[in-house]
Amino acid sequence: MKVKETWRHFTPAQVKDFLRVGHEGRDHPSRLRTIELLEGMTSVLDVGCGTGVMFELLRERRPDIDYLGIDVTVQFVTAARERFPTDATRFRESSLYDLGRLPGVYDAVLCRHILEHLPDWEPAVQCMYERAGKKLIIVFYLAPRPLRFRRKRDERFEPGFYTHTYDLGRFVEHLLNGLTPAPAEVRIHPRQGTSDPRFRWRDRENIIYEVVR
Ligand SMILES: C[S@@+](CC[C@H](N)C(=O)[O-])C[C@H]1O[C@@H](n2cnc3c(N)ncnc32)[C@H](O)[C@@H]1O
């Protein structure tokens, strides 16, 4: 699967603070809500964990939870391991398309701000859902919305990345309803904080889809 890996070209300074500080940093409302949604879960697989910002929050608020973070960008995994040396084995370099090789099932699988950056989200969602014993938590900064002319996705921002807004109808009707086994429930948590005001998509609010098995 082809992935545009622009993150690989980040400088060490960019890597260090990536999504940890500023408007979209550690205390973003969507992160705090995600922690709440992990209540009752004993393990979490954080897909596209970056430099370990969610781990940092979990360590403070949910130290009981068993955590594994995977990310395709080697610099991020290295930075996470350096930041949390005693938990270094909790971070692995891996693509979500290789999740099939990972042993075990996690109560919750989390993917925050990942699907927008993929060439196609369909195989990714099914892959992650299969590893989720109880729920899959998907956080979007570009919420799916109805697209005109039967378009599947809309790529308007950031030339160096895939930055997709996907069609809402297809996401819910086709993708989520098409998961096997069918989800018991899908809970939607809108208005989970805005993006960085410097970005062109600053007016969009994060949304969380909680897919319960
Ligand atoms: C916008 S960042 C989000 C980081 C983190 N989830 C957070 O919320 O702070 C997107 C992350 O997805 C990772 N990523 C992109 N494609 C991936 C793939 N195929 N498998 C695993 N991680 C991927 C990138 O390396 C990057 O760390």
The ligand as a Tripos MOL2 file, in Angstrom:
@<TRIPOS>MOLECULE
LIG
   27    29     1     0     0
SMALL
NO_CHARGES

@<TRIPOS>ATOM
      1 C1         -1.4860   13.5960   12.2760 C.3       1 LIG1
      2 S1         -0.4400   12.3900   13.0020 S.3       1 LIG1
      3 C2         -1.3810   11.8950   14.4150 C.3       1 LIG1
      4 C3         -0.5220   11.3650   15.5480 C.3       1 LIG1
      5 C4         -1.2670   10.8820   16.8080 C.3       1 LIG1
      6 N1         -2.2540    9.8730   16.5200 N.3       1 LIG1
      7 C5         -1.9220   12.0360   17.5330 C.2       1 LIG1
      8 O1         -3.1400   12.0700   17.5940 O.co2     1 LIG1
      9 O2         -1.2110   12.8920   18.0410 O.co2     1 LIG1
     10 C6         -0.5530   11.0680   11.8850 C.3       1 LIG1
     11 C7          0.3450    9.8980   12.2370 C.3       1 LIG1
     12 O3         -0.0010    8.7720   11.4400 O.3       1 LIG1
     13 C8          1.1670    8.0620   11.1230 C.3       1 LIG1
     14 N2          0.8520    7.2060    9.9750 N.ar      1 LIG1
     15 C9          0.5740    7.5860    8.7080 C.ar      1 LIG1
     16 N3          0.3460    6.5080    7.9270 N.ar      1 LIG1
     17 C10         0.4580    5.4090    8.7330 C.ar      1 LIG1
     18 C11         0.3290    4.0040    8.5260 C.ar      1 LIG1
     19 N4          0.0480    3.5080    7.3270 N.pl3     1 LIG1
     20 N5          0.5220    3.1770    9.5740 N.ar      1 LIG1
     21 C12         0.8120    3.6660   10.7960 C.ar      1 LIG1
     22 N6          0.9570    4.9860   11.0640 N.ar      1 LIG1
     23 C13         0.7800    5.8520   10.0470 C.ar      1 LIG1
     24 C14         2.1730    9.1710   10.8740 C.3       1 LIG1
     25 O4          3.5010    8.7120   10.9460 O.3       1 LIG1
     26 C15         1.8240   10.1450   12.0010 C.3       1 LIG1
     27 O5          2.5150    9.8570   13.1770 O.3       1 LIG1
@<TRIPOS>BOND
     1     1     2 1
     2     2     3 1
     3     2    10 1
     4     3     4 1
     5     4     5 1
     6     5     6 1
     7     5     7 1
     8     7     8 2
     9     7     9 1
    10    10    11 1
    11    11    12 1
    12    11    26 1
    13    12    13 1
    14    13    14 1
    15    13    24 1
    16    14    15 ar
    17    14    23 ar
    18    15    16 ar
    19    16    17 ar
    20    17    18 ar
    21    17    23 ar
    22    18    19 1
    23    18    20 ar
    24    20    21 ar
    25    21    22 ar
    26    22    23 ar
    27    24    25 1
    28    24    26 1
    29    26    27 1
@<TRIPOS>SUBSTRUCTURE
     1 LIG1         1 GROUP 0 **** ****
